Amino acid sequence: MSKANTYGHLFEVDNDAVMREKFASGQGVVELQPEMTDEMLLSVIKYAVSVSAGKPFIVMPTVA
């Protein structure tokens, strides 16, 4: 049995759960990108609001 099969389960990360926890604890950050359309921006902000559980989060504008 290889190490990947033996220990692989220890390193699996549910990124969505991690993000939800960060936002729910008030540590969420949304980084805007220059190529984002208005629709993409709206979608990202709506998703951030939905996972933040009412906690504040930071929206980082694009740095030129």
C-alpha positions in Angstrom: 0.0 0.0 0.0 1.4 3.4 -0.9 1.7 6.4 1.4 -0.8 8.3 -0.8 -3.4 5.6 -0.2 -2.5 5.3 3.5 -2.3 9.0 4.4 -4.1 10.8 1.6 -7.2 11.3 3.6 -5.3 13.4 6.2 -4.6 16.1 3.5 -7.9 16.5 1.8 -9.3 20.0 2.4 -12.9 21.1 1.7 -12.1 24.5 0.4 -15.7 25.5 0.4 -16.0 24.7 4.1 -12.8 26.6 4.8 -14.1 29.6 3.0 -17.5 29.5 4.7 -15.8 29.2 8.1 -13.5 32.2 7.4 -16.4 34.3 6.2 -18.7 33.2 9.1 -16.0 34.2 11.6 -15.6 37.7 10.1 -12.3 37.0 8.3 -13.6 36.8 4.8 -11.9 38.6 1.9 -13.1 39.1 -1.6 -10.4 40.2 -4.1 -11.6 41.9 -7.2 -9.8 41.4 -10.5 -9.5 43.9 -13.3 -11.1 41.5 -15.9 -14.3 41.0 -13.8 -17.5 42.0 -15.5 -20.3 43.6 -13.6 -22.1 40.2 -13.6 -19.1 38.5 -12.2 -18.7 41.1 -9.5 -22.4 40.9 -8.5 -22.1 37.1 -8.4 -19.0 37.1 -6.2 -20.5 39.7 -3.7 -23.8 37.8 -3.5 -21.9 34.5 -2.8 -19.8 36.2 -0.1 -22.9 37.6 1.5 -24.5 34.1 1.5 -21.5 32.4 3.2 -20.7 35.2 5.6 -23.6 34.4 8.0 -24.2 38.1 8.6 -20.6 38.8 9.5 -18.6 41.6 7.8 -16.1 40.8 5.1 -13.5 42.8 3.2 -13.7 43.7 -0.5 -10.2 44.4 -1.9 -10.2 46.5 -5.0 -7.9 45.9 -7.9 -4.5 47.5 -7.5 -3.3 49.1 -10.7 
